[in-house]
Amino acid sequence: MAKPTVVVVGADKGGVGKTTVARTLLDYFTAHHVPTRAFDSESPKGTLKRFHPDLTDVVDVTSVSDQMRIFDTVSDANVTVIDVRAGLLSPTLHALRDIGFLDSVKKGQLTFVVFHILGPSLASLNEIEETSAFTGDARYFLVKNFINNTSFFEWDQATYSSYFKKHKDAVEIAIPKLNEMAFEQVELASVPFLTFVANKGAKGEAANYSFVLRGYVRHWLSNVWAEYDRVKLNDIFAGAAAAVAGGASAASGARVSVVSRS
């Protein structure tokens, strides 16, 4: 059994697209054949649950009983993805410290990954300072999610560096912007991005989505996964992938064939 990995996806500021990123991660793990479960903290009715109902349970991450549901059972899957509701990233990290989760990470008993989703505002970037205080033993990713044509202050290198270059262990990931009409079509279909690309419905039945819009989603998802490959996300759970899919190279081959399907 591989060492359990817990992936927290969140932000304190709302409207930065954290659930979209969580969805791409679930598709990525699915394509790599990694046993994964997910928790959606948008209680009582979560968006992640709508797209990945078979993998996802809705929880109240501020509730002790729901915290027990998540963290008492991390060994039940190789990867646990937690989509943290807007405004609750910092409180969740505080709770992980208080229950001893971060100590277990420090001892090497768990692998902890934080996807900190950033918006193009100083209010969002100011979260980095507080969040990084809890991520010293985690794989900490600063995710620039391009939900519009922003630059994340790259035009002002002094401002940009003061946020993105201050924490030497943080790794940047850039999520490109998806065509608006393609995004809306996936929203209407209420299926994972991979399922939409494969022209399938929620129950695996044949669908009739636009060839053009599927092409946009395929190209976008391929670019997102290229970012995950660039930062060696697969290395975090390579042991699990090897155990169930014959190694990372076989999993990578599966990924390419799925994304290229038309």
C-alpha positions as CSV (number, residue, x, y, z in Angstrom):
1,M,0.0,0.0,0.0
2,A,1.5,3.3,-1.1
3,K,1.8,6.1,1.5
4,P,-1.5,8.1,1.5
5,T,-1.5,11.4,-0.2
6,V,-3.9,14.2,0.8
7,V,-4.4,17.0,-1.7
8,V,-6.1,20.2,-0.5
9,V,-7.4,22.6,-3.2
10,G,-8.5,25.9,-1.9
11,A,-8.3,29.7,-1.4
12,D,-9.6,32.2,1.1
13,K,-10.9,34.4,-1.7
14,G,-13.9,33.3,-3.7
15,G,-14.3,33.2,-7.4
16,V,-10.8,32.0,-8.3
17,G,-11.9,28.7,-9.9
18,K,-10.7,26.2,-7.3
19,T,-13.4,23.6,-8.1
20,T,-12.4,23.7,-11.8
21,V,-8.8,22.9,-10.8
22,A,-10.0,20.1,-8.5
23,R,-11.9,18.7,-11.4
24,T,-8.8,18.6,-13.6
25,L,-6.9,16.9,-10.8
26,L,-9.6,14.1,-10.5
27,D,-9.4,13.6,-14.3
28,Y,-5.6,13.5,-14.1
29,F,-5.6,10.9,-11.4
30,T,-8.3,8.9,-13.2
31,A,-6.2,8.8,-16.4
32,H,-3.3,7.6,-14.3
33,H,-5.4,4.8,-12.7
34,V,-4.6,6.1,-9.2
35,P,-7.3,5.1,-6.6
36,T,-8.7,8.4,-5.6
37,R,-11.6,9.7,-3.5
38,A,-12.7,13.3,-3.1
39,F,-14.5,15.5,-0.6
40,D,-16.5,18.6,-1.5
41,S,-16.8,21.0,1.4
42,E,-19.4,23.2,-0.4
43,S,-22.0,21.8,2.0
44,P,-24.8,20.9,1.7
45,K,-24.8,20.8,-2.1
46,G,-21.4,20.8,-3.8
47,T,-20.3,21.6,-7.3
48,L,-17.5,19.0,-7.4
49,K,-20.1,16.3,-6.4
50,R,-22.2,17.2,-9.4
51,F,-19.3,16.5,-11.8
52,H,-17.8,13.5,-10.0
53,P,-20.6,11.9,-8.0
54,D,-19.0,8.5,-7.8
55,L,-15.8,9.8,-6.3
56,T,-17.1,12.6,-4.1
57,D,-18.8,13.0,-0.8
58,V,-20.0,16.4,0.5
59,V,-18.8,17.4,3.9
60,D,-18.7,20.3,6.3
61,V,-15.0,20.7,6.8
62,T,-15.5,22.8,9.9
63,S,-17.4,19.9,11.6
64,V,-15.4,17.6,13.8
65,S,-17.4,14.6,12.8
66,D,-16.8,15.3,9.1
67,Q,-13.1,15.9,9.8
68,M,-13.1,12.4,11.2
69,R,-14.8,11.1,8.0
70,I,-11.9,12.5,6.0
71,F,-8.8,12.2,8.1
72,D,-9.5,9.0,10.0
73,T,-9.8,7.1,6.7
74,V,-7.0,8.6,4.6
75,S,-5.6,5.1,4.1
76,D,-8.7,4.0,2.2
77,A,-7.4,5.5,-1.0
78,N,-4.0,6.3,-2.4
79,V,-5.1,9.9,-3.0
80,T,-7.7,12.0,-1.2
81,V,-8.6,15.3,-2.8
82,I,-10.4,17.9,-0.7
83,D,-12.1,20.8,-2.5
84,V,-12.1,23.4,0.3
85,R,-14.9,26.0,0.2
86,A,-14.0,29.6,-0.4
87,G,-12.9,31.3,2.8
88,L,-11.9,28.1,4.6
89,L,-8.4,27.4,3.4
90,S,-6.7,29.1,6.3
91,P,-9.1,27.7,8.9
92,T,-8.7,24.2,7.4
93,L,-4.9,24.4,7.7
94,H,-5.2,25.6,11.3
95,A,-7.4,22.5,12.0
96,L,-4.8,20.2,10.4
97,R,-2.2,21.6,12.7
98,D,-4.4,21.2,15.7
99,I,-5.3,17.5,15.1
100,G,-1.7,16.5,14.5
101,F,-2.1,16.0,10.8
102,L,0.9,18.2,10.0
103,D,3.0,16.4,12.5
104,S,2.3,13.1,10.7
105,V,3.3,14.8,7.4
106,K,6.5,15.9,9.1
107,K,7.2,12.4,10.3
108,G,6.8,11.1,6.7
109,Q,3.6,9.1,7.4
110,L,1.6,11.0,4.9
111,T,2.2,13.1,1.8
112,F,0.5,16.5,1.9
113,V,-0.1,18.6,-1.2
114,V,-1.6,22.1,-1.2
115,F,-3.0,23.6,-4.4
116,H,-3.4,27.3,-3.4
117,I,-5.6,28.8,-6.1
118,L,-4.8,32.5,-6.7
119,G,-6.9,35.2,-8.3
120,P,-5.5,38.3,-10.0
121,S,-5.8,40.6,-7.0
122,L,-3.6,41.7,-4.2
123,A,-6.2,40.5,-1.7
124,S,-5.8,37.0,-3.1
125,L,-2.0,37.2,-3.3
126,N,-1.8,38.3,0.3
127,E,-3.1,34.9,1.3
128,I,0.3,33.4,0.4
129,E,2.0,34.7,3.6
130,E,-0.5,33.1,6.0
131,T,-0.9,29.8,4.1
132,S,2.8,29.2,3.7
133,A,3.2,29.1,7.4
134,F,1.5,25.7,7.4
135,T,3.1,24.2,4.3
136,G,6.7,23.8,5.3
137,D,6.5,20.0,4.9
138,A,4.0,20.0,2.1
139,R,4.3,20.1,-1.7
140,Y,3.0,23.7,-2.0
141,F,1.8,24.8,-5.4
142,L,0.8,28.4,-6.2
143,V,-1.8,28.1,-8.9
144,K,-2.4,31.0,-11.2
145,N,-5.8,30.3,-12.6
146,F,-6.3,32.4,-15.7
147,I,-10.1,32.7,-15.6
148,N,-9.7,35.9,-17.6
149,N,-7.0,37.8,-19.5
150,T,-5.0,38.9,-16.5
151,S,-1.3,39.0,-16.0
152,F,-1.0,38.4,-12.2
153,F,1.1,41.7,-12.0
154,E,3.9,40.2,-14.2
155,W,4.1,43.7,-15.8
156,D,5.4,44.9,-12.4
157,Q,8.3,42.6,-11.5
158,A,8.8,44.1,-8.1
159,T,5.3,43.4,-7.1
160,Y,5.2,40.0,-8.8
161,S,8.5,38.8,-7.1
162,S,7.4,40.1,-3.7
163,Y,4.6,37.5,-3.8
164,F,5.7,34.6,-6.0
165,K,9.5,34.5,-5.3
166,K,9.4,35.0,-1.6
167,H,8.8,31.4,-0.7
168,K,11.6,29.3,-2.2
169,D,9.8,26.0,-1.8
170,A,6.6,27.1,-3.5
171,V,6.1,25.9,-7.1
172,E,4.1,27.9,-9.6
173,I,1.5,26.3,-11.9
174,A,-0.4,28.2,-14.6
175,I,-3.8,27.1,-15.5
176,P,-4.7,28.5,-19.0
177,K,-8.1,30.1,-19.8
178,L,-10.7,27.8,-21.3
179,N,-12.9,29.1,-24.1
180,E,-16.1,30.4,-22.4
181,M,-18.5,28.6,-24.6
182,A,-16.7,25.3,-24.1
183,F,-16.7,25.8,-20.4
184,E,-20.4,26.5,-20.4
185,Q,-21.1,23.4,-22.5
186,V,-19.3,21.2,-19.9
187,E,-21.3,23.0,-17.2
188,L,-24.6,22.1,-18.9
189,A,-23.4,18.5,-19.5
190,S,-22.5,18.1,-15.8
191,V,-19.8,15.5,-16.6
192,P,-16.0,15.4,-16.0
193,F,-13.9,17.0,-18.7
194,L,-12.6,13.6,-19.8
195,T,-16.1,12.4,-20.3
196,F,-17.0,15.4,-22.3
197,V,-14.0,15.0,-24.5
198,A,-15.0,11.3,-25.0
199,N,-18.5,12.4,-26.1
200,K,-20.1,10.5,-23.3
201,G,-23.0,11.2,-21.0
202,A,-23.0,10.9,-17.2
203,K,-23.9,7.2,-17.4
204,G,-21.4,6.4,-20.1
205,E,-24.0,6.6,-22.9
206,A,-23.2,8.2,-26.3
207,A,-23.6,12.0,-26.4
208,N,-23.8,14.6,-29.1
209,Y,-21.6,17.4,-27.9
210,S,-20.1,19.8,-30.4
211,F,-16.9,18.5,-32.1
212,V,-15.5,22.1,-31.9
213,L,-16.2,22.6,-28.3
214,R,-14.8,19.1,-27.4
215,G,-11.7,20.1,-29.3
216,Y,-11.2,23.2,-27.2
217,V,-11.7,21.2,-24.0
218,R,-9.3,18.5,-25.2
219,H,-6.6,21.1,-26.1
220,W,-7.1,23.0,-22.8
221,L,-7.0,19.9,-20.6
222,S,-3.9,18.7,-22.4
223,N,-2.2,22.0,-21.6
224,V,-3.3,21.8,-17.9
225,W,-1.9,18.3,-17.6
226,A,1.3,19.4,-19.3
227,E,1.7,21.8,-16.4
228,Y,1.1,19.0,-13.9
229,D,3.7,16.9,-15.7
230,R,6.1,19.8,-15.7
231,V,6.1,20.1,-11.9
232,K,6.3,16.3,-11.7
233,L,3.0,15.9,-10.0
234,N,3.1,12.2,-11.1
235,D,6.1,11.6,-8.9
236,I,4.1,12.2,-5.8
237,F,2.0,9.2,-6.4
238,A,4.3,7.2,-8.8
239,G,4.4,4.3,-6.4
240,A,0.6,4.0,-6.4
241,A,0.5,4.4,-10.2
242,A,3.1,1.7,-10.7
243,A,1.3,-0.7,-8.4
244,V,-2.0,-0.5,-10.2
245,A,-1.1,0.5,-13.8
246,G,2.3,-1.0,-14.5
247,G,4.3,2.2,-13.9
248,A,4.2,5.9,-14.7
249,S,5.0,5.4,-18.3
250,A,2.0,3.2,-18.9
251,A,-0.2,5.6,-17.1
252,S,1.2,8.5,-19.2
253,G,0.3,6.5,-22.3
254,A,-3.2,6.0,-21.1
255,R,-3.5,9.7,-20.5
256,V,-2.5,10.6,-24.1
257,S,-4.9,8.1,-25.6
258,V,-7.8,9.4,-23.5
259,V,-7.2,13.0,-24.2
260,S,-6.8,12.4,-27.9
261,R,-10.0,10.6,-28.3
262,S,-12.6,12.2,-30.6
